[in-house]
Amino acid sequence: MTDHLGKIGLVCLIIAGIALLAWGEYEHDWMLTLALITGGVGLLAGSVEILLAQRGRPLQGVGRWYEEWGIALYPWSFVFLFVGLGLFTVGLLRSLGWSASFSAYLARRPGAALIVGGLVMAGSGAATVIGPISWRDSPWDLLLRLPARLLGGLMAIAGLAAVILGLFETISPAGFDQWLAATLGPFAPPW
């Protein structure tokens, strides 16, 4: 299972890189949309693979505190990984002179960015909720992990909402714009 997820993630990241380079040459919106979505799916597949590989294995040399909290907090590291890759991508776009086109794309069509961010948030949040639960855990141990699980649940729900909005925007941009204008009123973006 984990081997297949790793291969899927690697293929998605390769596709994302090729699509990003193609977008830099031709600047078609669908190329950048493909790059963002496949990049997000690749990151999600890689994070789930590592999480599944860690579950059920005793952690070595880090003590009971990390054994209790480490796996629950571990998926959140992928949020920071996503932020780091995002900053790297922005720096790369600026160095290649594509930053203005990228900003204009996000201003026109934010759906792909919503999908990618939502996938990472939902995956990390769900993994935090699942965490290392055992029937041998005492009620006190479960209570100590409750804040992280509640925060992870909120993150997963927010991520799913972002994915749904991103899919709606990608499938029906006009319908999304109308819904946004009706919902936000004078605060709606002017695109």
Buried (B, 14 or more C-beta within 10 A) or exposed (E): EBEEBBEBBEBBBEBBBBBBEBBBEEBEBEBBBBBBBBBBBBBBBBBBBBBEBBEEEEBEEEEEEEEBBBBBBBBBEBBEBBEEBBEEBEEEBEEEEBBEBBEEBBEEBBBBBBBBBBBBBBBBBBBBBBBBBEEEBEEEEEEBBEEBBEBBBEBBBBBBBBBEBBBBBBEEBEEBBEBBBEEEEEEBEEE
